[in-house]
Amino acid sequence: MTQRTGNPRHSRHAHHTRPSRHSRQGIAVLAAVLAASAAACSGPADGTRHVTPHATGHPAASAAGGTTGGQRGFTLVASGDVLPHTEIIEKANADAGGPGYDFAPMLSGVKPVVSKADLAICHMETVYGADGDYTGYPTFKSPPQVARGLRATGYDACSTASNHTLDDGAAGIDRTLGALDRAGVRHAGSARTAAESRSPGWLRAGDARVAHLAYTYGTNGFPQPEGRPWAVNMIVRQQIVEDARAARKAGADVVVVSLHWGTEWQDEPDEQQLRLGGELTASRTGGRPDIDLILGTHAHIPQAYEKVNGTWVIYGMGDQIAGEMFNYDGAQDPRGNESTIGRFTFAPPARPGGRWEVRKAEFVPQWFDLGAGRVVNVNQAIGRGADLTGVRDRIRRVVLSRGAAEDGLTMGE
């Protein structure tokens, strides 16, 4: 099944910087929040992780997943769309303090959450430009320094299949994946070669070998590049199942699938999300699920988490980084700067060949302060006096709207 093509205009976006109505309350506590975040972060000062993407995870996080038969569990975190509009690019240039772009300060507020996990996955929605040719909406070309900022925050991998993956054709894909490679960030969802398109993103966390797969509903009407029909993975149910089974056969202990899907600006998952989520989580081989976790992006706003057929599905994590967002009614919509981080603690199977089970499931509310140009960990900011309770409560209400609390989902910090 192929998802809908969606509204190609994306969300209308103002190409100028305008202070958010939330800016004053966020800026008032931002310095304290960032100072506390820096103190709490266990990563090295240069922003690199304690381990490489293919090495064993942090001991503390692994211990949370438990051990069975000598195997160590792991903690995985995932976050939503990185969507650098024009003012985001300008802010990264200002943060660089001169020529160039620095996206690490923008993400520093969530670095403690991201860097402490054994495995961290982002969604890189846009492709990269080169030599100063950088653009925002409607066809995006982001500075390649985004990749370094993601790595400095602690991300190990990104999904790269989205409706903007072909905004600059094959060249955009090539530049993006090359920059991610140089930064040490794995990727899944788009490819430079046919061989690369057939392989998932391979990662290691704890003692688990993790396969990351990614797909999109469409590419805003842009066709696959000539001679490269495999350049972007499209959502086709049977193909996703076949890819997941192939990854398992190749040695994956855990299969994670990122899906760029759904209806923009809709809190509730749409009919196709519900149907596809149910079909994918029901797929089994030898009684074992073919997919262990589904991570959703694209809707711009947080959507529900739900345990479906025993597997966690995040229908939409929202925009982690984005400029001022306008919904389909033409109104500036603060929900477009709200998102969540999903955090899942996996425990090893009791016997060889069994499933790695999620023993703990959490969500962490985030908010992008447009005035300060910073991602904010909402609960930590509230603890330091920020008036973000309304943001937190709205995110929590939506995330739990399909009964996830009854299945053990809790709100973390």
DRENDRENMAR-720255 format. One record per residue (C-alpha): residue number from 1; x, y, z negated. Coordinates in steps of 0.1 Angstrom, whole numbers, plus 5000, padded with zeros to 4 digits. Layout:
BEGIN
+-----+------+------+------+
! num !   px !   py !   pz !
+-----+------+------+------+
! NUM !    X !    Y !    Z !
...
+-----+------+------+------+
END
This chain:
BEGIN
+-----+------+------+------+
! num !   px !   py !   pz !
+-----+------+------+------+
!   1 ! 5000 ! 5000 ! 5000 !
!   2 ! 5013 ! 5034 ! 5009 !
!   3 ! 5004 ! 5063 ! 4987 !
!   4 ! 4986 ! 5094 ! 5000 !
!   5 ! 5006 ! 5120 ! 5018 !
!   6 ! 4996 ! 5147 ! 4994 !
!   7 ! 4993 ! 5184 ! 4998 !
!   8 ! 5024 ! 5195 ! 5017 !
!   9 ! 5026 ! 5230 ! 5003 !
!  10 ! 5038 ! 5217 ! 4970 !
!  11 ! 5031 ! 5243 ! 4943 !
!  12 ! 5031 ! 5279 ! 4952 !
!  13 ! 5061 ! 5296 ! 4937 !
!  14 ! 5071 ! 5333 ! 4932 !
!  15 ! 5106 ! 5339 ! 4945 !
!  16 ! 5114 ! 5365 ! 4919 !
!  17 ! 5122 ! 5363 ! 4882 !
!  18 ! 5094 ! 5374 ! 4859 !
!  19 ! 5095 ! 5369 ! 4821 !
!  20 ! 5072 ! 5341 ! 4810 !
!  21 ! 5045 ! 5350 ! 4784 !
!  22 ! 5062 ! 5323 ! 4763 !
!  23 ! 5096 ! 5338 ! 4767 !
!  24 ! 5097 ! 5359 ! 4735 !
!  25 ! 5088 ! 5331 ! 4712 !
!  26 ! 5113 ! 5308 ! 4728 !
!  27 ! 5142 ! 5332 ! 4730 !
!  28 ! 5138 ! 5341 ! 4693 !
!  29 ! 5148 ! 5306 ! 4682 !
!  30 ! 5168 ! 5295 ! 4712 !
!  31 ! 5202 ! 5303 ! 4698 !
!  32 ! 5195 ! 5284 ! 4666 !
!  33 ! 5181 ! 5254 ! 4686 !
!  34 ! 5211 ! 5253 ! 4709 !
!  35 ! 5236 ! 5256 ! 4680 !
!  36 ! 5219 ! 5227 ! 4662 !
!  37 ! 5218 ! 5207 ! 4694 !
!  38 ! 5256 ! 5212 ! 4699 !
!  39 ! 5263 ! 5201 ! 4664 !
!  40 ! 5241 ! 5170 ! 4667 !
!  41 ! 5255 ! 5159 ! 4700 !
!  42 ! 5278 ! 5129 ! 4696 !
!  43 ! 5294 ! 5133 ! 4731 !
!  44 ! 5328 ! 5147 ! 4739 !
!  45 ! 5332 ! 5184 ! 4743 !
!  46 ! 5335 ! 5181 ! 4780 !
!  47 ! 5300 ! 5167 ! 4783 !
!  48 ! 5310 ! 5132 ! 4795 !
!  49 ! 5294 ! 5102 ! 4779 !
!  50 ! 5311 ! 5080 ! 4754 !
!  51 ! 5309 ! 5053 ! 4781 !
!  52 ! 5308 ! 5051 ! 4818 !
!  53 ! 5276 ! 5041 ! 4836 !
!  54 ! 5287 ! 5005 ! 4839 !
!  55 ! 5303 ! 5001 ! 4805 !
!  56 ! 5287 ! 4990 ! 4772 !
!  57 ! 5264 ! 5015 ! 4755 !
!  58 ! 5268 ! 5035 ! 4723 !
!  59 ! 5271 ! 5012 ! 4693 !
!  60 ! 5245 ! 5032 ! 4673 !
!  61 ! 5219 ! 5031 ! 4700 !
!  62 ! 5226 ! 4994 ! 4708 !
!  63 ! 5221 ! 4985 ! 4672 !
!  64 ! 5186 ! 5000 ! 4674 !
!  65 ! 5178 ! 4974 ! 4701 !
!  66 ! 5189 ! 4946 ! 4679 !
!  67 ! 5210 ! 4916 ! 4688 !
!  68 ! 5200 ! 4881 ! 4697 !
!  69 ! 5225 ! 4853 ! 4703 !
!  70 ! 5253 ! 4879 ! 4703 !
!  71 ! 5236 ! 4901 ! 4729 !
!  72 ! 5230 ! 4938 ! 4722 !
!  73 ! 5199 ! 4957 ! 4730 !
!  74 ! 5199 ! 4993 ! 4743 !
!  75 ! 5180 ! 5025 ! 4744 !
!  76 ! 5169 ! 5040 ! 4777 !
!  77 ! 5157 ! 5076 ! 4782 !
!  78 ! 5141 ! 5091 ! 4813 !
!  79 ! 5130 ! 5126 ! 4822 !
!  80 ! 5110 ! 5144 ! 4849 !
!  81 ! 5116 ! 5165 ! 4880 !
!  82 ! 5146 ! 5187 ! 4884 !
!  83 ! 5133 ! 5213 ! 4908 !
!  84 ! 5156 ! 5243 ! 4912 !
!  85 ! 5135 ! 5272 ! 4925 !
!  86 ! 5152 ! 5304 ! 4936 !
!  87 ! 5154 ! 5320 ! 4901 !
!  88 ! 5168 ! 5287 ! 4887 !
!  89 ! 5196 ! 5289 ! 4912 !
!  90 ! 5202 ! 5325 ! 4902 !
!  91 ! 5202 ! 5317 ! 4865 !
!  92 ! 5228 ! 5289 ! 4871 !
!  93 ! 5250 ! 5315 ! 4889 !
!  94 ! 5247 ! 5339 ! 4860 !
!  95 ! 5255 ! 5311 ! 4836 !
!  96 ! 5287 ! 5303 ! 4855 !
!  97 ! 5299 ! 5338 ! 4846 !
!  98 ! 5313 ! 5344 ! 4881 !
!  99 ! 5314 ! 5326 ! 4914 !
! 100 ! 5297 ! 5292 ! 4914 !
! 101 ! 5269 ! 5276 ! 4895 !
! 102 ! 5266 ! 5260 ! 4861 !
! 103 ! 5235 ! 5240 ! 4853 !
! 104 ! 5248 ! 5225 ! 4820 !
! 105 ! 5237 ! 5254 ! 4797 !
! 106 ! 5202 ! 5250 ! 4811 !
! 107 ! 5200 ! 5215 ! 4798 !
! 108 ! 5220 ! 5218 ! 4766 !
! 109 ! 5189 ! 5218 ! 4745 !
! 110 ! 5181 ! 5181 ! 4753 !
! 111 ! 5217 ! 5170 ! 4755 !
! 112 ! 5216 ! 5153 ! 4721 !
! 113 ! 5186 ! 5132 ! 4731 !
! 114 ! 5201 ! 5123 ! 4765 !
! 115 ! 5237 ! 5117 ! 4756 !
! 116 ! 5229 ! 5094 ! 4726 !
! 117 ! 5210 ! 5069 ! 4747 !
! 118 ! 5228 ! 5039 ! 4762 !
! 119 ! 5212 ! 5047 ! 4796 !
! 120 ! 5197 ! 5080 ! 4808 !
! 121 ! 5178 ! 5084 ! 4841 !
! 122 ! 5167 ! 5117 ! 4856 !
! 123 ! 5147 ! 5126 ! 4888 !
! 124 ! 5166 ! 5147 ! 4913 !
! 125 ! 5137 ! 5160 ! 4934 !
! 126 ! 5156 ! 5182 ! 4958 !
! 127 ! 5186 ! 5178 ! 4981 !
! 128 ! 5218 ! 5198 ! 4980 !
! 129 ! 5230 ! 5225 ! 5004 !
! 130 ! 5266 ! 5236 ! 5010 !
! 131 ! 5288 ! 5267 ! 5013 !
! 132 ! 5262 ! 5291 ! 4997 !
! 133 ! 5233 ! 5279 ! 5018 !
! 134 ! 5209 ! 5273 ! 4989 !
! 135 ! 5172 ! 5278 ! 4990 !
! 136 ! 5141 ! 5273 ! 4968 !
! 137 ! 5105 ! 5267 ! 4978 !
! 138 ! 5093 ! 5256 ! 5003 !
! 139 ! 5122 ! 5236 ! 5017 !
! 140 ! 5148 ! 5232 ! 4990 !
! 141 ! 5186 ! 5231 ! 4992 !
! 142 ! 5201 ! 5232 ! 4958 !
! 143 ! 5237 ! 5239 ! 4948 !
! 144 ! 5256 ! 5206 ! 4944 !
! 145 ! 5268 ! 5217 ! 4910 !
! 146 ! 5234 ! 5204 ! 4897 !
! 147 ! 5250 ! 5170 ! 4897 !
! 148 ! 5278 ! 5181 ! 4874 !
! 149 ! 5253 ! 5196 ! 4851 !
! 150 ! 5233 ! 5164 ! 4849 !
! 151 ! 5264 ! 5144 ! 4842 !
! 152 ! 5275 ! 5169 ! 4815 !
! 153 ! 5241 ! 5164 ! 4798 !
! 154 ! 5246 ! 5127 ! 4797 !
! 155 ! 5226 ! 5114 ! 4827 !
! 156 ! 5239 ! 5081 ! 4841 !
! 157 ! 5216 ! 5079 ! 4871 !
! 158 ! 5189 ! 5097 ! 4891 !
! 159 ! 5160 ! 5087 ! 4913 !
! 160 ! 5163 ! 5106 ! 4946 !
! 161 ! 5131 ! 5096 ! 4965 !
! 162 ! 5107 ! 5125 ! 4966 !
! 163 ! 5085 ! 5145 ! 4990 !
! 164 ! 5115 ! 5169 ! 4993 !
! 165 ! 5142 ! 5143 ! 5001 !
! 166 ! 5141 ! 5151 ! 5039 !
! 167 ! 5140 ! 5189 ! 5035 !
! 168 ! 5174 ! 5191 ! 5052 !
! 169 ! 5173 ! 5158 ! 5071 !
! 170 ! 5200 ! 5133 ! 5070 !
! 171 ! 5226 ! 5159 ! 5061 !
! 172 ! 5208 ! 5168 ! 5029 !
! 173 ! 5207 ! 5132 ! 5018 !
! 174 ! 5244 ! 5127 ! 5026 !
! 175 ! 5255 ! 5158 ! 5007 !
! 176 ! 5233 ! 5150 ! 4977 !
! 177 ! 5244 ! 5114 ! 4973 !
! 178 ! 5281 ! 5124 ! 4978 !
! 179 ! 5278 ! 5151 ! 4951 !
! 180 ! 5262 ! 5126 ! 4927 !
! 181 ! 5289 ! 5101 ! 4934 !
! 182 ! 5316 ! 5127 ! 4927 !
! 183 ! 5299 ! 5136 ! 4894 !
! 184 ! 5297 ! 5100 ! 4883 !
! 185 ! 5259 ! 5098 ! 4885 !
! 186 ! 5243 ! 5067 ! 4901 !
! 187 ! 5213 ! 5071 ! 4923 !
! 188 ! 5184 ! 5051 ! 4939 !
! 189 ! 5157 ! 5060 ! 4964 !
! 190 ! 5176 ! 5074 ! 4993 !
! 191 ! 5206 ! 5061 ! 5013 !
! 192 ! 5234 ! 5070 ! 5037 !
! 193 ! 5237 ! 5035 ! 5052 !
! 194 ! 5214 ! 5005 ! 5057 !
! 195 ! 5235 ! 4985 ! 5032 !
! 196 ! 5231 ! 5012 ! 5006 !
! 197 ! 5193 ! 5012 ! 5012 !
! 198 ! 5191 ! 4975 ! 5004 !
! 199 ! 5208 ! 4978 ! 4970 !
! 200 ! 5193 ! 4991 ! 4938 !
! 201 ! 5212 ! 5014 ! 4915 !
! 202 ! 5232 ! 4990 ! 4893 !
! 203 ! 5237 ! 5001 ! 4857 !
! 204 ! 5247 ! 4985 ! 4824 !
! 205 ! 5233 ! 4993 ! 4790 !
! 206 ! 5241 ! 4973 ! 4759 !
! 207 ! 5246 ! 4938 ! 4772 !
! 208 ! 5219 ! 4942 ! 4799 !
! 209 ! 5224 ! 4946 ! 4836 !
! 210 ! 5198 ! 4971 ! 4848 !
! 211 ! 5185 ! 4975 ! 4884 !
! 212 ! 5170 ! 5009 ! 4892 !
! 213 ! 5147 ! 5012 ! 4922 !
! 214 ! 5129 ! 5044 ! 4934 !
! 215 ! 5102 ! 5053 ! 4960 !
! 216 ! 5081 ! 5082 ! 4971 !
! 217 ! 5045 ! 5086 ! 4985 !
! 218 ! 5058 ! 5107 ! 5014 !
! 219 ! 5082 ! 5134 ! 5026 !
! 220 ! 5059 ! 5164 ! 5034 !
! 221 ! 5055 ! 5152 ! 5070 !
! 222 ! 5092 ! 5151 ! 5078 !
! 223 ! 5100 ! 5118 ! 5097 !
! 224 ! 5128 ! 5095 ! 5087 !
! 225 ! 5160 ! 5106 ! 5105 !
! 226 ! 5166 ! 5092 ! 5139 !
! 227 ! 5184 ! 5059 ! 5136 !
! 228 ! 5179 ! 5058 ! 5098 !
! 229 ! 5144 ! 5044 ! 5092 !
! 230 ! 5157 ! 5033 ! 5057 !
! 231 ! 5169 ! 5068 ! 5046 !
! 232 ! 5141 ! 5073 ! 5020 !
! 233 ! 5123 ! 5045 ! 5002 !
! 234 ! 5085 ! 5048 ! 5007 !
! 235 ! 5059 ! 5034 ! 4984 !
! 236 ! 5047 ! 5001 ! 4998 !
! 237 ! 5035 ! 4977 ! 4971 !
! 238 ! 5048 ! 4945 ! 4986 !
! 239 ! 5082 ! 4960 ! 4994 !
! 240 ! 5086 ! 4972 ! 4959 !
! 241 ! 5078 ! 4937 ! 4946 !
! 242 ! 5102 ! 4921 ! 4970 !
! 243 ! 5129 ! 4945 ! 4960 !
! 244 ! 5123 ! 4939 ! 4923 !
! 245 ! 5125 ! 4901 ! 4928 !
! 246 ! 5156 ! 4905 ! 4949 !
! 247 ! 5172 ! 4925 ! 4921 !
! 248 ! 5162 ! 4899 ! 4895 !
! 249 ! 5177 ! 4872 ! 4917 !
! 250 ! 5209 ! 4892 ! 4920 !
! 251 ! 5212 ! 4892 ! 4882 !
! 252 ! 5191 ! 4921 ! 4868 !
! 253 ! 5181 ! 4916 ! 4832 !
! 254 ! 5159 ! 4947 ! 4834 !
! 255 ! 5142 ! 4962 ! 4865 !
! 256 ! 5132 ! 4999 ! 4863 !
! 257 ! 5111 ! 5014 ! 4890 !
! 258 ! 5108 ! 5052 ! 4896 !
! 259 ! 5077 ! 5063 ! 4916 !
! 260 ! 5071 ! 5098 ! 4930 !
! 261 ! 5033 ! 5096 ! 4932 !
! 262 ! 5000 ! 5110 ! 4919 !
! 263 ! 4980 ! 5142 ! 4923 !
! 264 ! 4997 ! 5175 ! 4915 !
! 265 ! 4982 ! 5195 ! 4886 !
! 266 ! 4960 ! 5166 ! 4875 !
! 267 ! 4964 ! 5155 ! 4839 !
! 268 ! 4948 ! 5121 ! 4845 !
! 269 ! 4965 ! 5095 ! 4867 !
! 270 ! 4946 ! 5092 ! 4900 !
! 271 ! 4930 ! 5061 ! 4913 !
! 272 ! 4960 ! 5051 ! 4934 !
! 273 ! 4984 ! 5054 ! 4904 !
! 274 ! 4961 ! 5032 ! 4883 !
! 275 ! 4957 ! 5006 ! 4911 !
! 276 ! 4994 ! 5005 ! 4920 !
! 277 ! 5005 ! 5005 ! 4884 !
! 278 ! 4982 ! 4976 ! 4877 !
! 279 ! 4994 ! 4956 ! 4907 !
! 280 ! 5031 ! 4961 ! 4901 !
! 281 ! 5029 ! 4953 ! 4864 !
! 282 ! 5009 ! 4922 ! 4871 !
! 283 ! 5035 ! 4908 ! 4895 !
! 284 ! 5053 ! 4879 ! 4880 !
! 285 ! 5078 ! 4852 ! 4890 !
! 286 ! 5080 ! 4821 ! 4869 !
! 287 ! 5058 ! 4837 ! 4843 !
! 288 ! 5082 ! 4866 ! 4838 !
! 289 ! 5072 ! 4902 ! 4850 !
! 290 ! 5091 ! 4914 ! 4880 !
! 291 ! 5092 ! 4950 ! 4867 !
! 292 ! 5100 ! 4960 ! 4832 !
! 293 ! 5093 ! 4998 ! 4832 !
! 294 ! 5077 ! 5023 ! 4856 !
! 295 ! 5088 ! 5060 ! 4855 !
! 296 ! 5065 ! 5084 ! 4873 !
! 297 ! 5072 ! 5119 ! 4887 !
! 298 ! 5057 ! 5145 ! 4911 !
! 299 ! 5025 ! 5159 ! 4894 !
! 300 ! 5045 ! 5188 ! 4879 !
! 301 ! 5027 ! 5183 ! 4845 !
! 302 ! 5029 ! 5156 ! 4818 !
! 303 ! 5006 ! 5127 ! 4824 !
! 304 ! 4997 ! 5097 ! 4802 !
! 305 ! 5019 ! 5068 ! 4791 !
! 306 ! 5002 ! 5034 ! 4791 !
! 307 ! 5011 ! 4998 ! 4785 !
! 308 ! 4997 ! 4979 ! 4815 !
! 309 ! 4998 ! 4941 ! 4816 !
! 310 ! 5024 ! 4943 ! 4789 !
! 311 ! 5047 ! 4968 ! 4807 !
! 312 ! 5051 ! 5005 ! 4799 !
! 313 ! 5040 ! 5029 ! 4827 !
! 314 ! 5047 ! 5067 ! 4825 !
! 315 ! 5023 ! 5081 ! 4851 !
! 316 ! 5041 ! 5115 ! 4851 !
! 317 ! 5068 ! 5131 ! 4831 !
! 318 ! 5064 ! 5166 ! 4844 !
! 319 ! 5090 ! 5192 ! 4855 !
! 320 ! 5121 ! 5192 ! 4834 !
! 321 ! 5135 ! 5222 ! 4853 !
! 322 ! 5114 ! 5244 ! 4876 !
! 323 ! 5107 ! 5281 ! 4882 !
! 324 ! 5074 ! 5299 ! 4876 !
! 325 ! 5048 ! 5275 ! 4888 !
! 326 ! 5014 ! 5283 ! 4905 !
! 327 ! 4986 ! 5257 ! 4907 !
! 328 ! 4963 ! 5252 ! 4937 !
! 329 ! 4940 ! 5280 ! 4924 !
! 330 ! 4969 ! 5304 ! 4929 !
! 331 ! 4972 ! 5309 ! 4891 !
! 332 ! 5005 ! 5308 ! 4872 !
! 333 ! 5002 ! 5276 ! 4853 !
! 334 ! 5024 ! 5271 ! 4822 !
! 335 ! 5018 ! 5233 ! 4823 !
! 336 ! 5043 ! 5233 ! 4852 !
! 337 ! 5071 ! 5240 ! 4827 !
! 338 ! 5061 ! 5213 ! 4803 !
! 339 ! 5074 ! 5177 ! 4804 !
! 340 ! 5084 ! 5147 ! 4784 !
! 341 ! 5114 ! 5125 ! 4779 !
! 342 ! 5105 ! 5088 ! 4776 !
! 343 ! 5126 ! 5068 ! 4752 !
! 344 ! 5125 ! 5030 ! 4752 !
! 345 ! 5144 ! 5006 ! 4730 !
! 346 ! 5149 ! 4972 ! 4746 !
! 347 ! 5158 ! 4941 ! 4726 !
! 348 ! 5174 ! 4910 ! 4742 !
! 349 ! 5154 ! 4879 ! 4748 !
! 350 ! 5152 ! 4852 ! 4722 !
! 351 ! 5164 ! 4826 ! 4747 !
! 352 ! 5183 ! 4828 ! 4780 !
! 353 ! 5161 ! 4838 ! 4809 !
! 354 ! 5135 ! 4855 ! 4788 !
! 355 ! 5123 ! 4890 ! 4791 !
! 356 ! 5141 ! 4920 ! 4775 !
! 357 ! 5112 ! 4934 ! 4754 !
! 358 ! 5106 ! 4971 ! 4746 !
! 359 ! 5106 ! 4971 ! 4708 !
! 360 ! 5101 ! 5008 ! 4704 !
! 361 ! 5085 ! 5033 ! 4727 !
! 362 ! 5086 ! 5071 ! 4722 !
! 363 ! 5080 ! 5104 ! 4740 !
! 364 ! 5098 ! 5137 ! 4733 !
! 365 ! 5080 ! 5169 ! 4743 !
! 366 ! 5100 ! 5194 ! 4764 !
! 367 ! 5093 ! 5230 ! 4775 !
! 368 ! 5113 ! 5251 ! 4800 !
! 369 ! 5117 ! 5286 ! 4787 !
! 370 ! 5115 ! 5307 ! 4819 !
! 371 ! 5128 ! 5339 ! 4802 !
! 372 ! 5159 ! 5322 ! 4788 !
! 373 ! 5163 ! 5297 ! 4816 !
! 374 ! 5167 ! 5268 ! 4791 !
! 375 ! 5151 ! 5234 ! 4785 !
! 376 ! 5138 ! 5233 ! 4750 !
! 377 ! 5132 ! 5202 ! 4728 !
! 378 ! 5098 ! 5213 ! 4715 !
! 379 ! 5098 ! 5195 ! 4682 !
! 380 ! 5132 ! 5207 ! 4672 !
! 381 ! 5123 ! 5243 ! 4682 !
! 382 ! 5091 ! 5241 ! 4661 !
! 383 ! 5112 ! 5229 ! 4632 !
! 384 ! 5132 ! 5261 ! 4635 !
! 385 ! 5103 ! 5285 ! 4637 !
! 386 ! 5092 ! 5286 ! 4673 !
! 387 ! 5055 ! 5290 ! 4679 !
! 388 ! 5052 ! 5260 ! 4703 !
! 389 ! 5026 ! 5240 ! 4685 !
! 390 ! 5001 ! 5245 ! 4712 !
! 391 ! 5025 ! 5232 ! 4738 !
! 392 ! 5034 ! 5202 ! 4717 !
! 393 ! 4997 ! 5194 ! 4709 !
! 394 ! 4987 ! 5196 ! 4746 !
! 395 ! 5015 ! 5174 ! 4757 !
! 396 ! 5007 ! 5149 ! 4729 !
! 397 ! 4970 ! 5148 ! 4738 !
! 398 ! 4977 ! 5141 ! 4774 !
! 399 ! 5004 ! 5115 ! 4768 !
! 400 ! 4982 ! 5096 ! 4744 !
! 401 ! 4950 ! 5099 ! 4764 !
! 402 ! 4950 ! 5063 ! 4776 !
! 403 ! 4954 ! 5046 ! 4743 !
! 404 ! 4992 ! 5044 ! 4741 !
! 405 ! 4993 ! 5051 ! 4704 !
! 406 ! 4974 ! 5019 ! 4698 !
! 407 ! 5002 ! 5000 ! 4717 !
! 408 ! 5029 ! 5017 ! 4695 !
! 409 ! 5039 ! 5048 ! 4714 !
! 410 ! 5051 ! 5075 ! 4690 !
! 411 ! 5064 ! 5111 ! 4693 !
! 412 ! 5101 ! 5114 ! 4687 !
! 413 ! 5126 ! 5143 ! 4684 !
+-----+------+------+------+
END
